[in-house]
Amino acid sequence: MYLGNRARPAALVLLAFSLAYLGSPSQAVAQKERSTLISEFLADNEEGLVDSRGERHDWIELYNPGTIPVNLRGYFLTDTPEELDRWRFPELIIRPQGYAVVFASGIEPGELAAETSLHTSFRLRSGGEYLALVAPDGVTVLSEFSPEYPRQFEDVSYGQDALGREGYYIEPTPGEPNGDGVIGFLGSPAFSVERGCYEEAFTLELTSADPLASIRFTTNGSAPLEPDDGTPYTAPIPISGTTTVRATCFRDGYEPSDVMTHTYVFLSQVAGQANTQPGYPSFWSGNPADYEMDPEVVGENDLFNGVYRESLVDDLKDIPTLSIVMDRDDLFGSRGLYQNSRSEGVAWERPASVELFDPAGEEEGFQVNCGIRIQGGSSRSPNFPKHSFRLLFKRDYGPGKLDYPLFRDQPEGEDATDEFDTVILRAFFNNSWTHWHWYQNPRAQYLRDQFIRDSQLAMGQPSAHGRFVHVYLNGLYWGFYNLHERPAASFMASYGDGEREDYDVQNVTTAVDGNLSNWNRMMSIANSGVSSAAGYARIRELLDVDNLIDYMLLNFYLGNDDWDGHNWYAGSKREGGGGYQFFCWDSELIISRHQNNPPPPQPDLDIILNRDRTGLSNNNKPSRLYTALRANPEFRLRFADRVRKHFYNGGALSTDKVLGRWLARRDQVWRAVVAESARWGDFRRDVLQGSGSRDQYDLFHRNQHYVTYQDWLLN
């Protein structure tokens, strides 16, 4: 019986659960006597049933199959055969053919103020243990899972059907009849060769821990979700070039395995990536598609005497690789992300596999199935070929979160979280060589947004951690990206306390989590005046004043030219928090100056470096809060204290610290910029040559444009 490839945790292992094991003798006796029994339980409750306080715990369902009501007062539940009377029921009447649910939370009665749900004194172990319902004599076992129930999985319940057969339930039904169960889960197929970067051909073997399972695989990006998808695995697969392999195990009566994906990149072949790709469209949303690595940069007859061609393989190894693999139609088809780049929301989210691996072998990496969307505002334009992405970790695709230390080894990343429900792959846009304003391209440094977030962290404030990765789409090199956090509610809960539901977060003035009630109250207080001690005290109940000061200082210092009319996040715990905090976001026009009249196609060496942004006072924005607070003498003194803290005596914004942070990130991308130049440095002059002289648009590359502008910035 095949029940479909529903979402499960990514790390499910093979559980070959023999029918001979199903239904212990005592369970059969309990059924025969039609006494109350344990019909279902869930030992790893992440997103399911909540108690009367809205909290999630393990739970146990009891069922009365008889024709008269049963009062369980004096009965027992236990998780050990050595202590059958471990937890005693209070008054609990179950009607005929009725159900009752008890939470196995391990919470003692004294800790359950205002709680109306029943809670046992023990929890359930997901690794498996004994579980039983015991009669009031404390000896007679009425229903049990013995010697222990098998391993349990996140948000998957376990129990028995009407015939007493045990199994898993992909869709738990607490308080209701059980649905169709499965005997067990299949683990994902094992790959004989690990994902990564290779130079020599090899053969790949796929195996299943269950000898009765079959394996189906694909190499075109699609996921084998059904038993007849893809190709049956019958012999080792020859791999001689960049290949993405996706494979799934199937067996009748078992839940199919998660789809496992391995990407094999042959780095020496990347330089020859052509503009015509079999099976891929030649136009994206009406514009010519661009797949190639520019032969003028890394080809056999390049314009740079082999300087970049000879270094490219090592350049591609210098930072980790992130491989996105997905159905081609979901990426480039009529319903795909690239053909509909302006479309937003969950309707334009597609399933994908994401792998992180390190060609240098210094990082373990991961593979996870997730959702993917196009990310951003103006950068969604079809005129911009290198889009940003957002990765969403949901139970619809795999685990509910990515569990991996993405940023621990990055600058200011020592305290970074290990759990993420979403991350951003930033394509740089304004600060890149593909931006349509040709006069901005020479200024591209690919560092500014990450640098300002590093600086906010260095000031002791929360901010989105980030790093740099080379990205491949279905094995095609797509350039290097900035992978970073998104400061939404789950981010704030990770670095604060409570749950994501406790936080209000907004992207400018649009609530992305929670609501704007406290924000509107805070702005009303600011607009009514906070020069008095009373007014200052009122606003401090809703505002983290030190955070606002540091945030304003940083944007003033770096001359943020695209702010604060947009490009910022703010958030606060709704009750009992420290007030609203602000997060740097999309700060690409810092340490620069936007020109209404563009300078020549060389770095504008003769203009003032920064814009003066200290006079902003935009309604309903952080600058309005700052302007209102300047009328308060205590705030002005606090502002002066923060200036002294950050700009003097080795503070976060002192010259040496600022240069050190910039250079640390510059060193990370120094080699990656070469690959970016080959992928996208020619885009504007190739695509726009029909609207003017091709020579008007430079072939951007590191040793001229990147270095010249950076030397000016640093000196």
PLY file of the C-alpha trace (Angstrom):
ply
format ascii 1.0
element vertex 715
property float x
property float y
property float z
element edge 714
property int vertex1
property int vertex2
end_header
0.00 0.00 0.00
1.53 3.35 -1.06
0.34 6.42 0.82
2.32 9.20 -0.88
5.44 11.17 -0.06
4.17 13.38 2.73
6.43 15.70 4.70
8.63 14.12 7.36
11.81 15.04 9.22
14.81 14.91 6.88
16.81 12.51 9.05
14.35 9.60 9.18
16.14 6.28 9.30
14.96 2.87 8.14
12.47 1.28 10.46
11.77 -2.19 9.11
8.96 -3.04 11.49
8.01 -6.73 11.26
4.36 -7.66 11.20
5.31 -10.45 13.57
6.13 -7.78 16.16
2.78 -6.04 15.88
0.34 -6.42 18.73
1.70 -7.74 22.03
-0.26 -10.51 23.85
-1.39 -8.14 26.57
-2.69 -5.73 23.98
-4.70 -8.52 22.38
-6.15 -9.49 25.78
-7.13 -5.87 26.42
-8.99 -5.76 23.13
-10.76 -9.02 23.80
-12.03 -7.75 27.11
-12.99 -4.45 25.48
-11.42 -2.45 28.31
-10.04 1.04 27.90
-6.79 1.08 25.94
-4.03 3.36 24.72
-5.09 3.93 21.12
-2.54 6.55 20.00
0.34 8.66 21.31
2.80 11.25 20.02
6.30 11.47 21.52
7.75 14.38 19.53
5.15 17.15 19.33
6.58 20.17 17.51
3.64 21.66 15.63
0.60 19.68 16.76
-1.88 19.58 19.65
-1.64 22.23 22.39
-2.87 22.14 25.99
-5.30 24.64 27.51
-2.44 27.15 27.92
-1.46 26.89 24.27
1.72 24.87 24.95
2.83 21.73 23.11
3.79 18.53 24.90
3.87 14.80 24.20
0.39 13.28 24.47
-1.37 9.95 25.04
-4.85 9.12 23.73
-7.15 6.71 25.63
-10.09 4.96 23.94
-13.16 3.32 25.49
-14.36 0.62 23.02
-17.16 -0.51 25.35
-20.86 0.28 25.56
-20.86 1.99 28.95
-18.92 5.02 30.27
-15.62 4.37 32.05
-14.25 6.46 34.93
-10.45 6.24 34.99
-10.13 7.66 38.49
-7.49 5.59 40.29
-6.07 4.01 37.11
-2.40 4.52 36.25
-0.19 5.43 33.31
3.46 4.44 33.37
6.57 4.50 31.19
8.40 1.76 33.11
7.41 -1.84 33.96
9.28 -1.48 37.28
6.82 1.20 38.47
3.36 0.36 37.20
1.65 2.92 39.45
3.82 5.84 38.37
1.08 8.39 37.55
-2.47 8.15 38.90
-5.56 9.43 37.08
-7.89 11.91 38.77
-11.60 11.89 37.88
-11.84 11.28 34.11
-14.96 9.81 32.49
-14.77 8.53 28.91
-18.08 7.93 27.15
-18.67 4.73 25.10
-16.54 4.70 21.93
-15.10 7.95 23.24
-11.58 9.33 23.61
-9.55 11.29 26.14
-6.13 12.88 25.76
-3.52 13.26 28.50
-0.38 15.35 27.99
2.84 13.54 28.92
4.70 16.71 29.86
6.63 15.74 32.98
5.19 18.83 34.70
4.42 18.45 38.38
0.90 19.44 39.55
2.23 22.45 41.49
3.55 23.94 38.26
0.19 23.81 36.48
-1.50 26.97 37.67
-4.66 27.69 35.64
-4.11 24.53 33.59
-7.22 22.50 32.84
-5.62 19.78 30.72
-4.33 16.60 32.37
-0.53 16.23 32.55
1.43 13.13 33.57
4.56 13.33 35.70
6.64 11.75 32.91
7.43 12.50 29.29
7.68 10.11 26.35
11.05 9.26 24.87
11.19 9.51 21.09
13.87 6.81 21.05
11.38 4.24 22.34
10.33 2.98 25.79
7.66 1.03 27.65
4.16 2.55 27.89
1.13 1.08 29.69
-2.32 1.74 31.14
-2.71 -0.07 34.50
-5.82 -0.99 36.51
-6.46 0.58 39.95
-4.84 -2.40 41.68
-1.48 -1.14 40.35
-0.68 -4.61 38.98
-3.03 -5.50 36.13
-1.83 -4.13 32.78
-4.82 -3.27 30.60
-2.98 -1.91 27.57
0.73 -1.75 26.85
3.47 -1.27 24.28
6.00 -3.87 25.37
8.89 -4.35 25.69
8.95 -0.83 24.23
7.41 1.11 21.37
9.73 1.74 18.39
11.53 4.95 17.57
9.21 7.93 17.13
9.42 10.87 14.73
8.56 14.54 14.79
4.78 15.14 14.62
4.11 11.52 13.62
1.94 9.54 16.05
1.91 5.82 16.84
-0.94 3.56 17.84
-3.24 0.77 16.75
-6.14 0.30 14.40
-9.48 -1.43 15.05
-7.86 -4.84 14.58
-5.14 -4.13 17.12
-2.37 -3.71 14.51
0.23 -1.18 15.50
1.72 1.38 13.17
2.58 5.01 12.52
0.11 7.74 11.62
1.42 10.50 9.36
-1.69 12.52 10.22
-2.22 12.30 14.03
-5.86 12.29 15.18
-5.95 13.01 18.94
-9.49 12.54 20.24
-10.71 10.97 16.99
-10.60 7.54 15.30
-7.23 6.66 13.81
-6.82 6.90 10.06
-4.77 4.73 7.74
-1.43 3.78 9.26
1.82 2.58 7.80
4.05 -0.18 9.11
7.15 2.00 9.19
9.41 4.44 7.46
12.13 3.90 4.93
15.42 5.66 5.32
16.84 7.66 2.42
19.17 5.78 0.07
22.88 5.82 0.83
25.26 7.30 -1.75
28.66 5.66 -2.16
30.30 9.00 -3.06
29.73 12.15 -0.99
28.52 15.38 -2.56
31.27 17.82 -3.43
33.74 19.00 -6.06
35.55 16.50 -8.28
38.02 16.33 -11.15
37.98 12.63 -12.13
35.06 10.46 -13.27
33.63 7.82 -10.92
30.70 5.43 -10.56
27.99 6.05 -7.98
26.25 3.26 -6.08
22.89 3.71 -4.34
21.80 1.36 -1.57
18.91 0.97 0.85
19.12 -0.45 4.36
15.92 -2.35 3.56
16.75 -5.16 1.11
13.11 -5.25 -0.05
12.98 -1.56 -0.96
13.38 -0.27 -4.52
15.24 2.93 -5.45
14.24 5.47 -8.09
16.56 8.31 -9.13
16.71 11.37 -11.41
19.47 13.58 -12.80
17.31 16.40 -14.20
16.52 18.18 -10.92
13.04 16.69 -10.43
12.22 14.78 -7.25
11.18 11.10 -7.57
8.04 11.24 -5.43
6.11 8.29 -6.86
7.20 4.66 -7.38
7.28 5.15 -11.15
9.10 8.52 -11.22
12.57 8.78 -12.68
14.72 5.74 -13.39
14.87 2.47 -11.42
18.31 1.97 -9.92
19.71 -1.34 -11.14
23.43 -0.68 -11.60
26.08 1.88 -10.60
25.66 5.30 -12.24
28.65 6.69 -14.20
29.45 10.31 -13.23
31.87 12.14 -15.53
30.67 15.75 -15.31
28.67 18.08 -13.08
25.59 16.06 -12.08
22.73 16.31 -9.60
21.37 12.96 -8.41
18.08 12.73 -6.49
16.92 9.36 -5.15
14.07 7.88 -3.07
13.37 4.44 -1.55
9.94 2.80 -1.98
8.27 -0.29 -0.56
4.61 -1.30 -0.37
3.10 -0.60 3.04
5.91 1.76 4.08
6.14 5.50 3.97
8.62 6.37 1.20
11.93 7.81 2.25
12.80 11.48 2.04
14.24 12.43 -1.32
18.03 12.53 -0.94
20.07 14.78 -3.22
23.78 14.82 -4.00
25.44 17.38 -6.26
28.77 16.59 -7.91
30.54 19.64 -9.38
33.42 19.18 -11.82
35.18 22.51 -11.31
37.36 22.32 -14.41
34.16 22.24 -16.50
32.63 25.37 -14.95
34.71 27.74 -17.09
33.13 26.21 -20.20
29.54 26.72 -19.05
27.79 27.74 -22.28
24.91 30.10 -22.94
22.87 27.29 -24.54
21.76 24.67 -22.05
19.77 21.63 -23.27
16.33 21.56 -21.69
16.51 25.18 -20.51
14.73 28.18 -22.10
16.57 30.80 -24.14
14.43 33.61 -22.67
13.44 34.51 -19.10
10.25 36.54 -18.88
10.85 37.94 -22.35
14.54 38.76 -21.85
17.46 36.76 -23.29
18.59 34.07 -20.84
22.18 34.19 -19.61
23.84 30.95 -18.50
27.41 31.29 -19.68
30.74 31.90 -18.03
32.18 34.69 -20.18
34.88 33.28 -22.49
36.46 36.75 -22.59
37.27 36.27 -18.89
37.95 32.53 -18.50
37.91 31.11 -22.03
40.80 29.68 -24.00
41.33 33.03 -25.78
40.46 35.35 -22.92
41.40 39.02 -22.80
43.50 38.67 -19.64
46.24 36.27 -20.73
44.88 33.44 -18.61
45.09 35.37 -15.31
41.53 34.48 -14.29
41.24 31.25 -16.27
44.17 29.71 -14.43
42.87 30.68 -10.99
39.18 29.89 -11.48
39.19 26.35 -10.04
40.86 27.56 -6.86
38.59 30.62 -6.79
35.57 28.30 -6.76
37.06 26.35 -3.85
37.79 29.37 -1.69
34.34 29.68 -0.09
31.71 26.94 0.48
29.28 25.84 -2.20
25.51 25.98 -1.88
23.66 23.85 -4.44
19.96 24.36 -5.13
18.32 21.49 -7.02
14.68 21.59 -8.15
12.35 20.74 -10.98
13.32 22.72 -14.08
9.73 23.83 -14.63
9.60 25.19 -11.08
12.66 27.25 -11.87
12.40 28.23 -15.54
9.06 26.89 -16.84
5.83 28.82 -17.36
5.04 28.41 -13.64
8.65 28.86 -12.63
10.33 31.46 -10.46
12.48 33.02 -13.18
9.62 33.42 -15.63
7.49 35.06 -12.91
10.09 36.86 -10.85
7.75 39.69 -9.80
5.22 37.26 -8.28
5.29 37.00 -4.47
3.88 35.00 -1.59
3.31 31.38 -0.77
1.66 30.73 -4.15
5.08 31.37 -5.70
7.01 29.11 -3.37
8.47 25.97 -4.89
10.02 22.78 -3.41
13.78 22.39 -3.63
16.79 20.61 -2.20
19.59 22.71 -0.70
23.08 21.38 -0.04
26.01 23.13 1.58
29.44 21.61 1.12
32.96 22.90 1.45
35.45 22.08 -1.34
38.24 22.80 1.14
36.90 20.09 3.46
36.84 22.35 6.52
33.08 22.27 7.08
30.69 19.35 7.42
27.79 20.86 5.47
24.21 19.63 5.12
21.41 18.67 2.75
17.80 19.61 3.44
14.54 19.74 1.51
12.85 23.12 1.76
10.79 25.75 -0.05
12.27 28.52 -2.17
10.98 31.91 -3.36
12.35 34.91 -5.20
13.37 37.52 -2.60
13.46 41.30 -2.74
11.75 44.34 -4.24
13.28 46.12 -7.23
15.69 43.25 -7.76
12.74 41.08 -8.88
12.66 42.92 -12.20
13.14 40.62 -15.20
15.77 43.13 -16.35
17.94 41.88 -13.50
19.12 38.31 -14.25
20.70 37.35 -10.93
17.82 37.19 -8.46
17.93 36.85 -4.69
16.24 33.85 -3.04
14.60 33.04 0.25
14.84 29.50 1.61
11.98 28.38 3.89
12.30 25.32 6.13
8.82 23.89 6.59
7.23 20.56 7.39
5.65 20.76 3.92
9.04 19.83 2.50
11.19 18.35 5.27
12.16 19.46 8.78
10.44 22.47 10.30
13.83 24.10 10.84
17.35 23.92 9.52
19.48 22.66 12.41
23.05 23.65 11.55
25.64 26.18 12.86
25.61 28.31 9.71
27.30 31.39 11.14
29.25 30.30 14.22
32.66 30.66 12.53
31.87 34.02 10.91
32.85 37.47 12.26
30.69 38.34 15.26
29.05 34.92 14.90
30.11 33.25 18.14
26.63 33.53 19.65
24.69 32.86 16.43
21.77 30.45 16.64
21.88 26.92 15.20
18.20 26.82 14.18
16.58 28.64 11.27
13.14 28.58 9.70
14.26 30.85 6.86
17.45 32.34 5.40
18.16 34.76 2.55
20.45 34.32 -0.44
21.25 37.90 -1.37
22.36 38.63 -4.94
23.67 42.15 -3.99
21.60 44.05 -6.64
22.59 47.77 -6.29
26.06 46.75 -5.19
26.70 44.37 -8.10
27.96 44.35 -11.67
24.54 43.44 -13.05
22.77 46.59 -11.84
21.26 48.54 -14.73
22.72 51.92 -13.68
26.02 51.58 -15.50
27.64 54.35 -13.52
27.11 52.45 -10.25
28.71 49.23 -11.42
32.34 50.29 -10.91
31.48 50.87 -7.24
30.41 47.24 -6.69
32.18 45.76 -3.67
29.70 43.00 -2.69
30.40 43.80 0.98
28.37 46.77 2.12
25.19 45.14 3.43
27.10 42.40 5.28
29.57 44.97 6.61
26.87 47.16 8.20
25.27 44.12 9.85
28.68 43.02 11.15
29.10 46.51 12.55
25.72 46.47 14.28
26.68 43.17 15.92
30.06 44.62 16.93
28.22 47.46 18.68
26.58 44.85 20.91
23.20 44.95 19.18
21.31 42.06 17.56
21.59 41.88 13.79
21.40 39.29 11.01
24.51 37.12 10.76
25.79 36.28 7.30
28.42 34.61 5.15
29.36 34.19 1.48
28.77 31.12 -0.71
29.09 30.10 -4.34
25.62 29.13 -5.63
24.71 26.51 -8.25
21.21 26.08 -9.69
20.71 22.51 -10.93
24.47 22.26 -11.37
24.82 25.57 -13.27
27.13 28.10 -11.62
25.06 31.16 -10.67
27.58 33.45 -9.00
28.44 34.13 -5.40
25.84 35.22 -2.86
25.49 36.58 0.66
23.68 33.98 2.79
22.17 35.59 5.89
19.41 35.63 8.49
16.08 37.43 8.20
15.19 39.42 11.36
11.61 38.17 11.67
9.81 36.80 14.75
11.65 33.47 14.87
14.95 35.37 14.68
13.96 37.54 17.64
12.81 34.51 19.65
16.15 32.80 18.94
18.10 35.70 20.40
15.57 36.72 23.03
13.11 34.59 24.96
9.68 33.15 24.43
8.18 31.88 21.18
7.89 33.46 17.75
4.19 34.06 18.41
5.20 36.48 21.20
6.80 39.01 18.83
5.69 41.83 16.57
8.01 42.44 13.61
7.67 44.81 10.69
9.46 45.43 7.41
9.27 49.24 7.38
5.57 49.81 8.20
4.21 46.42 7.10
3.74 43.81 9.81
5.41 40.54 8.81
4.70 38.94 12.21
2.18 39.95 14.86
0.68 43.44 14.60
1.47 47.18 14.75
-0.48 48.02 17.91
2.54 48.74 20.16
4.37 50.43 17.29
1.48 52.83 16.74
1.30 53.58 20.47
5.03 54.32 20.51
4.85 56.65 17.50
1.87 58.44 19.05
3.88 59.07 22.22
6.83 60.36 20.17
4.66 62.69 18.11
2.96 64.09 21.22
6.35 65.08 22.66
8.92 63.36 24.85
10.96 66.31 26.08
9.72 65.82 29.64
10.86 63.13 32.05
7.34 61.68 32.04
7.20 61.50 28.25
10.67 59.92 28.12
9.62 57.29 30.69
6.48 56.46 28.68
8.32 55.86 25.41
11.03 53.81 27.08
8.36 51.26 27.98
8.02 50.55 24.26
11.46 51.44 22.87
14.98 50.09 23.41
16.61 53.52 23.49
20.24 52.31 23.36
19.40 50.14 20.35
17.84 53.11 18.53
20.85 55.32 19.29
23.34 52.74 18.02
21.22 52.09 14.95
21.04 55.80 14.10
24.76 56.32 14.76
25.65 53.51 12.37
23.44 54.78 9.56
24.67 58.34 10.04
28.31 57.29 10.11
28.07 55.19 6.93
25.83 57.70 5.12
23.00 55.31 4.28
21.62 56.88 1.10
18.64 54.53 0.61
17.06 54.85 4.08
14.85 55.30 6.14
11.95 55.70 3.75
12.46 51.98 3.31
15.09 49.27 3.96
14.79 48.54 7.67
13.25 46.04 10.06
11.97 46.61 13.60
10.61 44.22 16.20
9.62 43.85 19.82
8.31 41.26 22.22
4.64 42.11 22.59
4.56 41.82 26.38
7.38 41.94 28.91
10.13 42.67 26.40
12.75 45.40 26.23
10.99 47.51 23.61
11.39 47.95 19.87
14.76 47.21 18.31
15.92 48.11 14.80
17.84 45.98 12.33
20.01 47.08 9.41
18.60 45.72 6.16
19.37 46.17 2.47
22.02 48.81 3.18
23.80 48.72 -0.16
24.17 52.47 -0.67
26.50 53.17 2.25
30.06 54.53 2.01
29.11 55.97 -1.34
27.16 58.79 -2.94
24.31 58.49 -5.37
24.70 60.83 -8.31
21.78 62.38 -10.18
24.25 63.25 -12.91
26.44 60.18 -13.39
30.21 60.63 -13.39
32.42 59.12 -16.11
32.66 55.31 -16.15
35.47 55.41 -13.60
35.26 55.58 -9.81
34.15 59.06 -8.78
37.38 59.94 -7.00
36.65 63.63 -6.65
33.40 63.61 -4.68
32.67 63.58 -0.98
32.44 60.01 0.30
29.21 60.06 2.31
25.79 61.65 2.37
24.68 63.61 5.44
21.63 61.70 6.74
21.41 63.33 10.19
18.56 65.66 9.24
15.98 62.96 8.45
12.62 63.07 10.22
10.30 60.81 8.26
6.85 60.15 9.63
6.36 56.71 11.19
10.05 55.87 10.72
13.00 55.50 13.14
14.27 58.96 12.17
11.05 60.50 13.55
11.65 58.77 16.88
15.20 60.12 16.92
14.08 63.66 16.05
11.45 63.66 18.80
13.88 62.28 21.39
16.50 64.94 20.67
14.29 67.35 22.58
14.95 65.39 25.76
18.15 66.30 27.68
18.52 62.81 29.19
18.40 61.29 25.69
21.00 63.76 24.40
23.34 62.81 27.21
22.76 59.13 26.54
23.47 59.73 22.84
26.79 61.38 23.74
27.69 58.43 25.96
27.09 56.00 23.07
29.19 58.16 20.71
32.07 57.99 23.16
31.62 54.25 23.62
31.69 53.38 19.92
34.00 55.98 18.33
36.76 56.23 20.92
39.18 53.98 22.81
38.96 51.08 20.38
35.17 51.14 20.12
33.26 49.34 17.39
33.28 52.41 15.11
36.87 53.49 15.72
38.97 53.60 12.56
41.05 50.47 13.20
38.00 48.36 14.09
36.05 49.54 11.05
38.94 48.83 8.67
39.52 45.45 10.28
35.90 44.39 9.76
35.90 45.56 6.15
39.17 43.82 5.29
38.12 40.58 7.00
35.09 40.36 4.72
37.06 41.61 1.69
39.51 38.75 2.17
36.62 36.26 2.21
35.34 37.36 -1.22
38.65 38.28 -2.89
38.80 35.10 -4.97
35.04 34.65 -5.31
34.83 37.98 -7.15
36.74 36.40 -10.05
34.01 33.78 -10.59
31.35 36.49 -10.22
33.06 38.55 -12.91
33.10 35.61 -15.32
29.42 34.87 -14.63
27.91 38.37 -14.59
30.60 41.01 -15.29
29.64 41.21 -18.97
25.86 41.19 -18.57
25.08 44.88 -19.09
27.15 45.39 -22.19
25.92 42.14 -23.79
22.23 42.72 -23.09
22.12 46.48 -23.62
24.35 46.73 -26.65
21.31 47.36 -28.84
20.56 50.62 -26.99
24.01 52.10 -27.41
27.61 51.35 -28.12
28.72 48.04 -26.62
31.95 49.70 -25.58
29.98 52.03 -23.31
29.53 49.13 -20.89
32.70 47.81 -19.30
33.62 44.17 -18.90
33.80 44.39 -15.13
36.51 42.38 -13.41
38.37 42.32 -10.12
41.84 43.60 -10.95
40.54 46.83 -12.47
37.13 47.93 -11.23
37.00 46.16 -7.89
40.54 47.00 -6.81
40.52 50.62 -8.01
37.37 51.53 -6.15
38.40 49.67 -3.02
41.77 51.41 -2.92
39.93 54.71 -2.96
37.60 53.63 -0.16
40.43 52.42 2.05
42.80 55.33 1.44
0 1
1 2
2 3
3 4
4 5
5 6
6 7
7 8
8 9
9 10
10 11
11 12
12 13
13 14
14 15
15 16
16 17
17 18
18 19
19 20
20 21
21 22
22 23
23 24
24 25
25 26
26 27
27 28
28 29
29 30
30 31
31 32
32 33
33 34
34 35
35 36
36 37
37 38
38 39
39 40
40 41
41 42
42 43
43 44
44 45
45 46
46 47
47 48
48 49
49 50
50 51
51 52
52 53
53 54
54 55
55 56
56 57
57 58
58 59
59 60
60 61
61 62
62 63
63 64
64 65
65 66
66 67
67 68
68 69
69 70
70 71
71 72
72 73
73 74
74 75
75 76
76 77
77 78
78 79
79 80
80 81
81 82
82 83
83 84
84 85
85 86
86 87
87 88
88 89
89 90
90 91
91 92
92 93
93 94
94 95
95 96
96 97
97 98
98 99
99 100
100 101
101 102
102 103
103 104
104 105
105 106
106 107
107 108
108 109
109 110
110 111
111 112
112 113
113 114
114 115
115 116
116 117
117 118
118 119
119 120
120 121
121 122
122 123
123 124
124 125
125 126
126 127
127 128
128 129
129 130
130 131
131 132
132 133
133 134
134 135
135 136
136 137
137 138
138 139
139 140
140 141
141 142
142 143
143 144
144 145
145 146
146 147
147 148
148 149
149 150
150 151
151 152
152 153
153 154
154 155
155 156
156 157
157 158
158 159
159 160
160 161
161 162
162 163
163 164
164 165
165 166
166 167
167 168
168 169
169 170
170 171
171 172
172 173
173 174
174 175
175 176
176 177
177 178
178 179
179 180
180 181
181 182
182 183
183 184
184 185
185 186
186 187
187 188
188 189
189 190
190 191
191 192
192 193
193 194
194 195
195 196
196 197
197 198
198 199
199 200
200 201
201 202
202 203
203 204
204 205
205 206
206 207
207 208
208 209
209 210
210 211
211 212
212 213
213 214
214 215
215 216
216 217
217 218
218 219
219 220
220 221
221 222
222 223
223 224
224 225
225 226
226 227
227 228
228 229
229 230
230 231
231 232
232 233
233 234
234 235
235 236
236 237
237 238
238 239
239 240
240 241
241 242
242 243
243 244
244 245
245 246
246 247
247 248
248 249
249 250
250 251
251 252
252 253
253 254
254 255
255 256
256 257
257 258
258 259
259 260
260 261
261 262
262 263
263 264
264 265
265 266
266 267
267 268
268 269
269 270
270 271
271 272
272 273
273 274
274 275
275 276
276 277
277 278
278 279
279 280
280 281
281 282
282 283
283 284
284 285
285 286
286 287
287 288
288 289
289 290
290 291
291 292
292 293
293 294
294 295
295 296
296 297
297 298
298 299
299 300
300 301
301 302
302 303
303 304
304 305
305 306
306 307
307 308
308 309
309 310
310 311
311 312
312 313
313 314
314 315
315 316
316 317
317 318
318 319
319 320
320 321
321 322
322 323
323 324
324 325
325 326
326 327
327 328
328 329
329 330
330 331
331 332
332 333
333 334
334 335
335 336
336 337
337 338
338 339
339 340
340 341
341 342
342 343
343 344
344 345
345 346
346 347
347 348
348 349
349 350
350 351
351 352
352 353
353 354
354 355
355 356
356 357
357 358
358 359
359 360
360 361
361 362
362 363
363 364
364 365
365 366
366 367
367 368
368 369
369 370
370 371
371 372
372 373
373 374
374 375
375 376
376 377
377 378
378 379
379 380
380 381
381 382
382 383
383 384
384 385
385 386
386 387
387 388
388 389
389 390
390 391
391 392
392 393
393 394
394 395
395 396
396 397
397 398
398 399
399 400
400 401
401 402
402 403
403 404
404 405
405 406
406 407
407 408
408 409
409 410
410 411
411 412
412 413
413 414
414 415
415 416
416 417
417 418
418 419
419 420
420 421
421 422
422 423
423 424
424 425
425 426
426 427
427 428
428 429
429 430
430 431
431 432
432 433
433 434
434 435
435 436
436 437
437 438
438 439
439 440
440 441
441 442
442 443
443 444
444 445
445 446
446 447
447 448
448 449
449 450
450 451
451 452
452 453
453 454
454 455
455 456
456 457
457 458
458 459
459 460
460 461
461 462
462 463
463 464
464 465
465 466
466 467
467 468
468 469
469 470
470 471
471 472
472 473
473 474
474 475
475 476
476 477
477 478
478 479
479 480
480 481
481 482
482 483
483 484
484 485
485 486
486 487
487 488
488 489
489 490
490 491
491 492
492 493
493 494
494 495
495 496
496 497
497 498
498 499
499 500
500 501
501 502
502 503
503 504
504 505
505 506
506 507
507 508
508 509
509 510
510 511
511 512
512 513
513 514
514 515
515 516
516 517
517 518
518 519
519 520
520 521
521 522
522 523
523 524
524 525
525 526
526 527
527 528
528 529
529 530
530 531
531 532
532 533
533 534
534 535
535 536
536 537
537 538
538 539
539 540
540 541
541 542
542 543
543 544
544 545
545 546
546 547
547 548
548 549
549 550
550 551
551 552
552 553
553 554
554 555
555 556
556 557
557 558
558 559
559 560
560 561
561 562
562 563
563 564
564 565
565 566
566 567
567 568
568 569
569 570
570 571
571 572
572 573
573 574
574 575
575 576
576 577
577 578
578 579
579 580
580 581
581 582
582 583
583 584
584 585
585 586
586 587
587 588
588 589
589 590
590 591
591 592
592 593
593 594
594 595
595 596
596 597
597 598
598 599
599 600
600 601
601 602
602 603
603 604
604 605
605 606
606 607
607 608
608 609
609 610
610 611
611 612
612 613
613 614
614 615
615 616
616 617
617 618
618 619
619 620
620 621
621 622
622 623
623 624
624 625
625 626
626 627
627 628
628 629
629 630
630 631
631 632
632 633
633 634
634 635
635 636
636 637
637 638
638 639
639 640
640 641
641 642
642 643
643 644
644 645
645 646
646 647
647 648
648 649
649 650
650 651
651 652
652 653
653 654
654 655
655 656
656 657
657 658
658 659
659 660
660 661
661 662
662 663
663 664
664 665
665 666
666 667
667 668
668 669
669 670
670 671
671 672
672 673
673 674
674 675
675 676
676 677
677 678
678 679
679 680
680 681
681 682
682 683
683 684
684 685
685 686
686 687
687 688
688 689
689 690
690 691
691 692
692 693
693 694
694 695
695 696
696 697
697 698
698 699
699 700
700 701
701 702
702 703
703 704
704 705
705 706
706 707
707 708
708 709
709 710
710 711
711 712
712 713
713 714
